[in-house]
Amino acid sequence: MSEASNTRGEAGDSHGRALLAVAAQFQFRGQAINFVPYGNGHINDTYLVTCLATCNGAGAPARYILQHINAQVFRSPAAVMQNIERVTAHLAAQVASEPDRARRALTLVPAHDGRNWYVDADGETWRAYPFIENARSYETATSAEQAFQAAEAFGRFQQQLASLPLPRLHETIPDFHHTPRRFAALQQAIAADVKGRAKLAQPEIGFALAHEAITDVLIEASLPERITHNDTKFNNVLLDDATGESLCVVDLDTVMPGLVLYDFGDMVRTTTSPAAEDEKDLSKVTMQFPLFEALVRGYLSTAGFLSKAEKKFLAFSGKLITFEIGIRFLTDYLAGDTYFKIHREGHNLDRCRTQFKLVESIELQEEKMSRLVESIAS
């Protein structure tokens, strides 16, 4: 994994000492001396650990990513790690003959007990990866070329995992992208209104209810089950600092059986708009068609396994997954912010509004998007 945050912290307090004690359980090259809170993920806690080591030359430090798995979200951390073990090993084999192969697939760092993760005295699960140097992820795409590289990486990721042998991967979050059930959860949250917030979200609730008809389109399309990433945000691809080339896909917690269209749709959601996921100024939220075209070209250049039916729904998938994420943010807001991390009052409602505005922008361009996909795919 690579650098994406300027947030810094020190290890001198009790929390820092506890983190360093966890770090000491892994087979790092050298002694962990400090950590940096890293990234801006919604679910897990992530740290950049620096060790005094000789792996990069005499006295040079080695860096690792240390992550705590959120057991409130991932109820079976062992299943998550078993999936990641199999996926990372398979991906490493796929790139074994490529130059710079150590930067083209994540590698788990074993704990001293031989497992590829560590469970502390409180039953909390931790894992570690070598830090991928001279690469980074970006919150938003600044060019069509970046969008192309990200889509190419996710298509290649799916293509490589198409040959993963049985058994089937664990479903780490059952029905994760089952949009009708996400919609039913929203309806329950509206009815319960446990925090009395429904009155503050009437336009968003109305928008969601008006779009119920699209929720089951992919479920009813009888598409093939494949191995999917299920969190294909633009910032989950590392790009080389020097060349801009996509190196590898990160954040593998939700890799499991699913529909590839949810993956492509989430690329559209997180790559085509210049606005942040929680942007308050909705005038900044728009689906930029040139970036959509770059995504289509990049994805189809590597995802050679796609069926005709899957290609048919590529353009629609962006609208559906954006809507689904929007109703998930709205559900969490109404339920009292129990799932996604928030950093301000109304944060999940802001996120919801951004998603719904992007849905509107996609709808205005949907016919043009469909024509483009048909042209490229044919």
N, C-alpha and C positions, 0 to 999 in steps of 0.2 A: 504494500500500500504506500501511498506517497502523500506529500505535504499538501494540505488544503486549508489550513487554519493558522492564524497568527495568535490564537489564544494561548497564553503561557501560564504555567504554574510551577511551584516548587515542591520539593519532597520533604521539607523540614518539619511539617506538622504531623499529627497522628495519622491523618488520612494518607499523607504521602508515605509515611513509614509502613503503613499497611499495604499500600500498593507495591512498594519495593519488596516487601516480604512475599507478596504474590509473585512478583517478577522473578524472585530467587528460586521459585519452584520450576522454572523452565530452563531448558538447556541452551541458554544464551551464551554467546562467546564473550565471556568476561562478566564482571559484576555490574549490576544495574546501579547507577549512581543518581539518576533523577528521571522525572517524567514530565510530560506536557499534555494537558487535556487537549484532545485532538478532534477536529472535524465538528460537524453540527448535525449528527444523526438524531432522529426522533426517538429511537428505541434503546439501543445499547450504550454503555459507557466505554469510551475509547481513549487510549492514552498512547503517546509516543514515548518510548523508554530508550534512554541512552545508556550504553554499557561501555566500560573501559575494556577494550579487547584488542587483539592483534589480528583480527580477520581482515582488516583493510590496510595492514601495514603496521609496523612497530608503533605501539601506543595509540593508534588511531581508534576512535570510538566506533562502535557498531550500534545500529538503531533497529528497534523492533516496534511493532504495533501490538499492544496488549488490550484485550477487550473483555469486558464483563457482559455475559449474556443475560438479558432481561427475562427472568423466569415468569414474570407476570404476562408477558406476551408469548414467549416460547415455553410452553408448559412442560415440554420434554427436551431440555438442553442436550441430553445424550443423543437423542434422535437427530437434532440439528447437527451435532458434531459428527455423527456417523455419516450423514449425507455429505458434509463438507470433506471428510476424509476421503470418501470414494470419488467425489467430484474433482478435488485438487489432484489426487493421484492420477486420475484418468487424463485430466488436462495436461499435467506435466508430461505424461507419456506421449500425448499428441504433439507437443512442441519440442520433444527431446532433441530433434535434429536441427532445430532452428537456431540461428545465431542469437546470443543474448537471451537464451531460454529461461534463465533464472528470473528474468523480469517479465516473462510472458504468461506466467501462471502463479497464483498464490501458493505458498508452501507453508504448511503448519510446522511450528516449532514444538517438538515433543516436550512433555514435562519429564522430570527426573524419574517418575514412576513408570515411564514408558508409554503412557497414553498421550494422545495428541490434544489433550485438554487437562485442566486441573480443577478439582472441586475442593473448595476451602472448607474450613471447620464449620462455617455457617451453611454449608450446602450450596454455595454459589459457584457457578461455573465460569471458568476463564479460558481463554485461548490466546495464542500469539502467532504472529507472522513476521518474517523478516521485512523490514521497511524497504520498499523499492525506491532507490535513490534516482535523482535526476528525472523525475516524472511527477506529474500532479494531476489532480482532477479539478474541474471548474464547475461553478454553480450554474452558469449559463453559457450557451454557445455564442461565441462572438463572430463566427463565420460559418459559411456553408461547408467549408472543408472540415471544420471541427465536427459538425453534425454528421457528415459523411463518415468520418473516422469512428465516431461512437457507434453508429448503426452498423458499420462493418464489423466492429468488435463484438457486438451482441449477436449478430447473425452468425459469426464465426464460432462464438461460444455455444450457441444452440446446435450448430452443425457438428462441432466436436463431441458434444454430449449425446448426439443421436446414436452413437455407437457404444454408449455405456452399457455394459452387460447387466442382466438381471441379477439380483432381485430389484423390484421397483423401489425407488427412493421413498423415504418416509414423507408423509404430508405433515410438515412441521406446524402449519396452521391450517386445519381443515377448512375447506370452502373459502380460502383466502380471497379468490377472485370470482366468487359466485355472486354476481351482481344482484339477482333477485333477493337473495338472503340478506345482502347488505341493505337493500331497500326495505325489507321487512324489519330489520333492526332499527332503521331510521323511523319507521312508522311507530314502532314500540317506544322509542325515545320521545317522539312527539307526544304520544298519548300519556306517557308517564310524567314527562316534564319535571323531573325530580329537583331541578334547580330553579324552576320558574323562569327559564330563559326563552321559552318558545315565543313570547311576545316580542322579544328583541330580534327574532329571526324570521318574522313572517314573510318577507319577500323571498328569502332563501328556501323556506319550507314550501312556499307556493311554486317556486321554480322546480324544486325536486319532484313534487307531486305531479306536476304537469308533464314530466318526462318519464313517467313510470313505464310507458310502452316500449322504451328502448332497452330495458334492463335484461330481458331474456333473449335478445336476438342471437348472441353467440352461443348461449346454452342450447338453444333450439336448432342450431345450425349443424349439429352432429360432426363437429370438427375433431380431428385426431388428437389424442393425448400425447404430449411430448414432454421432455425435460425442459423446464423454463426457469428463468432467473426470478421473475415476479417482483422485481424492484429495479427496473431499468432506467433509473434516473440518469440524466446526463453526467452527474457527478460520480457515478459508479463505474466509470471507465477512466483509466489512467492514460494520459497522453505524454509522450516523450518530450522533455523540455527542449531538446535540440531540433528535432525533426517534426514534432507535432503528430507523429504516427501513434495510433492506438496500440497500447502494449497489452493490457489485460483488464479483465472485468473483476471488480471487487464486490464486497458485501454479499456473501453467499448464504446468508441465513435462510432465505426463502427459496433457495433452489429446490425444486420438487416437481412432481408431475403437474402439468397444466396445459393451457392453450397459449401458443406462441403469439396470438393476436393481442393478448393482454400485455405481453412484453413490448411488442411494437407500439401499441397504443400509449404505453407509459413513456416511451421515447418521444412520441409526438407531444405529450403533455408537458414534459420537462425540458425539451430542447427547442421547441419552435417559438416559445414566447420569450421576449427579452426581460420580462418581469420576474422577480423572485416569487417563490411559491406562496409567500405570505404578504405580497405587495398590497399596501392600502390604497394606492392611487390606481384605480382600475383602468384609467385611460392608458396606462402603460401595458396592459395585458392584451396581447393579440397573437393570433397564429400566423407566423411569417411563412408565406408560401415557399420562398426559396429554400428555407431550412427544411420544410417538409419534403420538398423534392430531393434534397441531399440525403435525408434519412431513407427515403424509398430506394434511391440508387445504391447507397451504401449497404443497406440491409439485403437487398436482392442480389448484391454482388457476392455474398458469402452464404446466405441461407438457401442453398440449392435444393433442400428437401421439401420446400413448401408445396402443398397441393393447390390445385386450381381454386378450391373453395376458400382456402386460407388467404390466397392473394385477393380474392373477391372482396373480403372484408377488411383489408388493410386500412383503407381510408376511414371506414366507420369506426375502427377500433380506437382511434385517437379520441373521438367524441365520447365513446362509452367509458373508457377507463378514466378520462378526466371527470366525467360525471360521477363515476363510482367513487373516486378519491374525494370529490366534493361532498358526497353524502356521508362518507366516513368521517370527514372533518366536522360536518354538521351534527352527526350523531354523537360524536365525542363531546362537542360543545354542549349539546343539550343534556348529556349524561354527567357533566361536571368535569370534563377534561381528565378522564381516567386512563387513556391509552397513549395519545401522543404527548410528548413533552411540550410544554408551553413556556413562553418567556415574557408574556404580558397578558393583561386582562383582555379577553376576547380574541386571543390569538387563533384558536381553531375556527372561529367565525370568520376572521380575516382570510384564513386559508381557504375556507369554503367559498367565500365570495370570489376569490381569485380564480378558483377552478370553474365556477359557474360562468364567469365572464369569458373564460377561454372556451368553454363549450359553445357559447353564443358566437364567438369569432369563428370557430370551426364550422358551425352550422351555416354561416354565411358563405363559406368557401367549399362546402362538402362536395358539390357536384364537380367542381374543378379538380378537387383532390382525387376523386374517383376516376376521372378521365385520365389524369396523369398516371395513376397506378396501372390502369389498363394498358396505357401506351407503353410504359416501361416493362411491365410483366410480359407483354406479348412479343 
